[in-house]
Amino acid sequence: MGRQAWAEEEFARLEQVRHQPPDPERALFSFKEGRGLGGRGLAVLRSLLEMREAEARRLGRPPAFVIPNAALGELAANPALDPADAPSMPPSAARRLGEKVRRAVKRGLAAPEVRRPAPERPARPRPSRAEAARTRRRG
């Protein structure tokens, strides 16, 4: 197979790939800053993520450029913290979005606690009878 045919085959395969946006419910649990949070902190984090996403869409900027992930994690872990006092919150973001952040924290505190789903574990294939017998003989 020549390079041209190989490239055409690869591009045809890539044309079949479709983007699927992440499920917002699952994205909350893959957020690194939310790993140590309890149900109440996760509710606050969800509210903050929704506010940041809406603000990012409004401004046409990536969400992490609006408010850094670390700042959201700090505010979710300590809801009493003022946005201007969060170590990872840029002062310009605290001035511009401070009131929206405070409202998002209040909404998160008023919302029901978020429960983490059970971890998804892939099913382990059962060994065939022959493999099981070999394992027993070896071991």
Secondary structure, 3 states (H helix, E strand, C coil): CCHHHHHHHHHHHHHCCCCCCCCHHHHHHHCHHHCCCCHHHHHHHHHHHHHHHHHHHHHCCCHHHHCCHHHHHHHHHCCCCCHHHCCCCCHHHHHHHHHHHHHHHHHHHHCCCCCCCCCCCCCCCCCCHHHHHHHHHHC
